Amino acid sequence: MAIKQKILIVDDDNNIAELISLYLMKECFDTEIVNDGEAALAKISTFNPDLILLDIMLPGMDGYQVCREVRAKSSIPIIMLSAKGEVFDKVLGLELGADDYIEKPFESKEMVARVKAVLRRYRTPETAPATHPDEECVSYPDLIVNKTNYSVTYMGKNIEMPPKELELLYHLASNPNRVYTREQLLDSIWSYDYIGDTRTVDVHIKRLREKISDHEKWKITTIWGKGYKFETML
């Protein structure tokens, strides 16, 4: 019998949370509901969710702070939920480490589809299949990006990295010295107009640079007025 993937739903509106839970259980997910940020952080350690659906407007500790606290310790996928539709709010969520952002009200089918899409991209090394010759992996001095088991090794250390960051790094590193526009990267990595703003790419590049510094043999280069490339000096 297959093990159900677990979704933690964090929303202070219990009616909405119960509705989300119902849709997800119909898709054979296991769910838990909490109504505030403190309870969410406590539940993570006992429930061990595979993904968190996180409302921004919560009593006490808001969703942004919860996201910040989770990201300090874990790369569990996070999808933020909010009635706020401003680009600033979406970009802020991304900067803090969210993997996706859904505006309320939303269609149940879209919500379920996005949950499944994020989970498909996210695999911990422990649950990933064994490596094999045709695995998706690129290697440079002091950097290994493995898309088969969703792992990044930098300077001999494993780097925690959400799925979208890893996929962006893998895409650029797989095509060294090729310049990609922000629109091309949105289409290749997100496959749809993620938040209606190409700053999504800029945010993820910024987060990559915070984790991986320029190397004497390679670096992520900004091409002003164009986009980005993974530049090699090999």
C-alpha positions as CSV (number, residue, x, y, z in Angstrom):
1,M,0.0,0.0,0.0
2,A,1.4,3.4,-1.0
3,I,2.3,5.8,1.8
4,K,0.1,8.9,1.6
5,Q,1.9,12.3,1.3
6,K,1.2,14.6,4.1
7,I,0.0,18.2,3.8
8,L,-0.1,20.7,6.7
9,I,-2.8,23.3,6.2
10,V,-2.2,26.6,8.1
11,D,-5.2,28.9,8.0
12,D,-7.1,30.8,10.7
13,D,-10.3,30.5,8.7
14,N,-11.3,26.9,9.7
15,N,-14.0,26.8,7.0
16,I,-11.5,27.4,4.3
17,A,-9.0,25.0,5.9
18,E,-11.6,22.2,6.1
19,L,-12.5,22.8,2.4
20,I,-8.9,22.6,1.3
21,S,-8.5,19.4,3.4
22,L,-11.5,17.8,1.8
23,Y,-10.2,18.4,-1.7
24,L,-6.8,17.1,-0.8
25,M,-8.1,14.0,0.9
26,K,-10.1,13.2,-2.2
27,E,-6.7,13.1,-4.0
28,C,-5.5,10.6,-1.3
29,F,-3.4,13.1,0.7
30,D,-3.2,12.9,4.5
31,T,-3.9,16.4,6.0
32,E,-3.6,18.2,9.3
33,I,-5.0,21.6,10.1
34,V,-3.7,24.3,12.4
35,N,-5.0,27.9,12.8
36,D,-2.0,29.9,13.8
37,G,1.8,30.2,13.2
38,E,3.0,29.0,16.6
39,A,0.8,25.8,16.2
40,A,2.2,25.3,12.7
41,L,5.8,25.3,13.9
42,A,4.9,22.9,16.7
43,K,3.0,20.6,14.3
44,I,5.8,20.4,11.8
45,S,8.0,18.5,14.2
46,T,5.3,15.9,15.0
47,F,3.5,15.6,11.7
48,N,6.5,15.8,9.4
49,P,4.6,17.2,6.4
50,D,5.7,16.7,2.8
51,L,4.3,20.2,2.0
52,I,2.9,23.2,3.8
53,L,-0.1,25.3,2.6
54,L,0.5,28.5,4.5
55,D,-1.9,31.4,4.8
56,I,-0.2,34.8,5.2
57,M,-2.8,36.5,7.4
58,L,-2.5,34.6,10.7
59,P,-3.1,35.7,14.3
60,G,0.1,36.4,16.2
61,M,3.0,35.1,14.0
62,D,2.0,35.8,10.4
63,G,2.7,33.5,7.4
64,Y,5.9,35.4,6.4
65,Q,7.4,34.8,9.8
66,V,6.4,31.2,9.8
67,C,8.0,30.8,6.3
68,R,11.2,32.4,7.6
69,E,11.3,30.1,10.6
70,V,10.7,27.0,8.6
71,R,13.4,28.0,6.0
72,A,16.0,28.5,8.7
73,K,15.8,24.7,9.5
74,S,14.2,22.9,6.5
75,S,13.5,22.9,2.8
76,I,10.0,21.5,3.1
77,P,8.0,22.9,0.1
78,I,5.8,25.8,1.0
79,I,2.8,27.2,-1.0
80,M,1.6,30.5,0.4
81,L,-2.1,31.4,0.3
82,S,-3.4,34.9,0.5
83,A,-6.1,37.3,-0.6
84,K,-3.3,39.8,-1.2
85,G,-2.7,40.1,-4.9
86,E,0.0,42.7,-4.9
87,V,3.3,41.8,-6.6
88,F,5.2,43.0,-3.6
89,D,3.4,40.5,-1.3
90,K,4.2,37.7,-3.8
91,V,7.8,38.6,-4.2
92,L,8.3,38.9,-0.5
93,G,6.9,35.4,0.0
94,L,9.4,34.1,-2.7
95,E,12.3,36.0,-1.1
96,L,11.5,34.2,2.2
97,G,11.6,30.8,0.6
98,A,8.1,30.0,-0.6
99,D,7.9,27.6,-3.6
100,D,4.6,28.9,-5.0
101,Y,1.9,31.4,-4.2
102,I,-1.9,31.1,-4.7
103,E,-4.3,34.0,-4.5
104,K,-7.7,33.6,-2.7
105,P,-10.2,32.8,-3.9
106,F,-8.8,30.0,-5.9
107,E,-10.2,27.1,-7.9
108,S,-9.9,23.7,-6.1
109,K,-8.5,22.0,-9.2
110,E,-5.8,24.6,-9.6
111,M,-4.8,24.3,-5.9
112,V,-4.6,20.6,-6.1
113,A,-2.6,20.8,-9.4
114,R,-0.1,23.2,-7.9
115,V,0.3,21.0,-4.8
116,K,1.0,18.0,-7.0
117,A,3.4,20.0,-9.2
118,V,5.5,21.2,-6.3
119,L,5.6,17.7,-4.8
120,R,6.7,16.2,-8.1
121,R,9.7,18.6,-8.1
122,Y,10.6,18.0,-4.6
123,R,12.5,14.9,-3.5
124,T,14.8,14.6,-0.5
125,P,18.0,12.6,-1.1
126,E,16.6,9.9,1.3
127,T,13.5,9.3,-0.9
128,A,15.1,9.7,-4.3
129,P,15.9,6.7,-6.4
130,A,19.5,5.4,-6.6
131,T,21.7,7.2,-9.0
132,H,22.4,5.6,-12.4
133,P,24.4,6.5,-15.5
134,D,21.6,8.5,-17.2
135,E,20.8,10.6,-14.1
136,E,20.3,14.3,-14.6
137,C,23.5,15.8,-13.0
138,V,25.9,18.5,-13.9
139,S,29.3,18.9,-12.3
140,Y,31.8,21.7,-12.0
141,P,34.8,22.3,-9.7
142,D,33.3,22.4,-6.2
143,L,29.8,22.2,-7.5
144,I,27.5,19.2,-8.2
145,V,23.8,19.8,-9.1
146,N,21.8,16.6,-9.2
147,K,18.3,16.9,-10.5
148,T,17.7,13.1,-10.1
149,N,17.8,13.2,-6.3
150,Y,17.4,17.0,-6.0
151,S,20.6,17.6,-4.2
152,V,23.3,20.3,-4.5
153,T,26.8,19.9,-3.2
154,Y,28.9,23.0,-2.9
155,M,32.5,23.1,-1.6
156,G,32.0,19.5,-0.3
157,K,28.8,20.4,1.7
158,N,25.2,19.6,0.9
159,I,23.2,22.8,0.4
160,E,19.5,22.9,1.3
161,M,17.7,24.3,-1.7
162,P,14.0,24.5,-2.6
163,P,13.0,22.8,-5.8
164,K,12.6,25.9,-7.9
165,E,16.0,27.2,-7.0
166,L,17.6,23.9,-7.8
167,E,15.8,23.6,-11.1
168,L,16.9,27.1,-12.1
169,L,20.5,26.4,-11.2
170,Y,20.5,23.1,-13.0
171,H,19.0,24.7,-16.1
172,L,21.6,27.4,-16.3
173,A,24.5,25.1,-15.4
174,S,23.4,22.5,-18.0
175,N,23.7,25.2,-20.7
176,P,26.9,27.0,-19.8
177,N,27.6,30.4,-21.3
178,R,24.2,30.6,-22.9
179,V,22.2,33.8,-22.1
180,Y,18.6,33.3,-21.0
181,T,16.1,36.1,-20.8
182,R,13.9,36.2,-17.7
183,E,10.9,35.3,-19.9
184,Q,12.7,32.2,-21.2
185,L,13.6,31.1,-17.7
186,L,10.0,31.6,-16.5
187,D,8.7,29.5,-19.3
188,S,11.3,26.7,-18.8
189,I,11.3,26.5,-15.0
190,W,7.8,27.6,-14.1
191,S,6.0,26.6,-17.3
192,Y,3.4,29.4,-16.8
193,D,3.2,33.1,-15.9
194,Y,4.1,32.5,-12.3
195,I,3.1,35.8,-10.7
196,G,2.9,37.9,-13.8
197,D,6.3,39.5,-13.1
198,T,9.8,38.5,-14.2
199,R,11.1,39.6,-10.8
200,T,10.3,36.0,-9.8
201,V,13.5,35.0,-11.6
202,D,15.5,37.8,-10.0
203,V,14.4,36.7,-6.6
204,H,15.5,33.2,-7.2
205,I,18.8,34.3,-8.6
206,K,19.4,36.4,-5.5
207,R,18.7,33.4,-3.3
208,L,21.1,31.2,-5.3
209,R,23.8,33.8,-5.0
210,E,23.3,34.0,-1.2
211,K,24.0,30.2,-1.0
212,I,26.6,29.8,-3.8
213,S,29.4,32.3,-4.2
214,D,31.2,33.0,-7.5
215,H,33.9,30.5,-8.2
216,E,37.2,31.1,-10.0
217,K,36.0,28.6,-12.7
218,W,32.3,29.5,-12.9
219,K,29.7,32.0,-11.8
220,I,26.1,33.1,-12.4
221,T,26.4,36.3,-14.5
222,T,23.8,39.0,-15.0
223,I,23.6,40.2,-18.6
224,W,22.1,43.7,-18.2
225,G,19.1,44.3,-20.3
226,K,18.9,40.6,-21.2
227,G,18.9,38.1,-18.4
228,Y,21.3,35.6,-16.9
229,K,23.9,32.9,-17.8
230,F,26.1,30.3,-16.0
231,E,29.5,31.5,-17.1
232,T,32.4,29.1,-17.1
233,M,36.1,29.9,-17.2
234,L,37.3,26.3,-17.6
